[in-house]
Amino acid sequence: MYDTESVKRKLEELEEEKERIIEEFKKLEEKRRDGVISEDEYREKRYRLERRAVEVMDRIAQLRFMAGYV
C-alpha cells in the first residue's frame, strides 16, 4: 500500500526537524532570558516555532499511522 522505506526516511527527516525545533525553542528562551530580544519579538518567534512544531508532529502522527506504528 505504502512504500515503507520512503515512509521511514520521511519519518527520520521529520524527527530530525522536531529536534531542530526543540533546539530553536531553547535558543529562543536563552535570548529572551538574556534580554537579547524584546518580549514582542519573542512572542512572534515562539508563535512561528509552535506552528511549525504542530505541523511536524501532525505529519509524524500521520506517517506513523500509515506505516502501521499505531
C-alpha positions in Angstrom: 0.0 0.0 0.0 2.7 2.5 1.0 6.4 2.3 0.3 7.7 1.6 3.8 11.2 2.7 3.0 10.2 6.1 1.9 7.8 6.4 4.9 10.7 5.5 7.2 13.0 8.0 5.5 10.4 10.8 5.8 9.8 9.9 9.5 13.5 10.2 10.1 13.6 13.6 8.4 10.6 14.8 10.5 12.2 13.5 13.7 15.3 15.5 12.9 13.2 18.5 12.2 11.4 18.1 15.5 14.8 18.1 17.3 15.9 21.2 15.4 12.7 22.9 16.5 13.3 21.9 20.1 16.8 23.4 19.9 15.4 26.6 18.4 13.0 26.8 21.3 15.9 26.5 23.7 17.9 29.2 21.9 14.9 31.5 21.8 14.4 31.1 25.6 18.0 31.9 26.2 17.8 35.1 24.0 14.7 36.1 26.0 16.3 35.4 29.3 19.5 37.3 28.4 17.5 40.3 27.1 18.8 39.9 23.5 15.2 40.1 22.1 12.1 42.0 23.1 9.1 40.4 24.5 7.1 41.1 21.3 9.8 39.6 19.1 10.0 36.6 21.5 6.2 36.0 21.2 6.2 36.3 17.5 9.1 33.9 17.0 7.7 31.5 19.6 4.3 31.5 17.8 6.0 30.6 14.5 8.0 27.8 16.1 4.9 26.5 17.8 3.1 26.4 14.4 6.0 24.6 12.8 6.1 22.1 15.7 2.4 21.3 15.4 2.8 20.8 11.7 5.8 18.5 12.1 4.1 16.5 14.9 0.9 16.1 13.0 2.8 14.8 10.0 4.8 12.4 12.1 1.5 11.0 13.6 0.0 10.7 10.1 3.1 8.8 8.8 3.2 6.5 11.8 -0.4 5.7 11.3 0.2 5.0 7.6 3.2 2.8 8.4 1.2 0.9 11.0 3.1 2.1 14.0 -0.1 2.9 16.0 
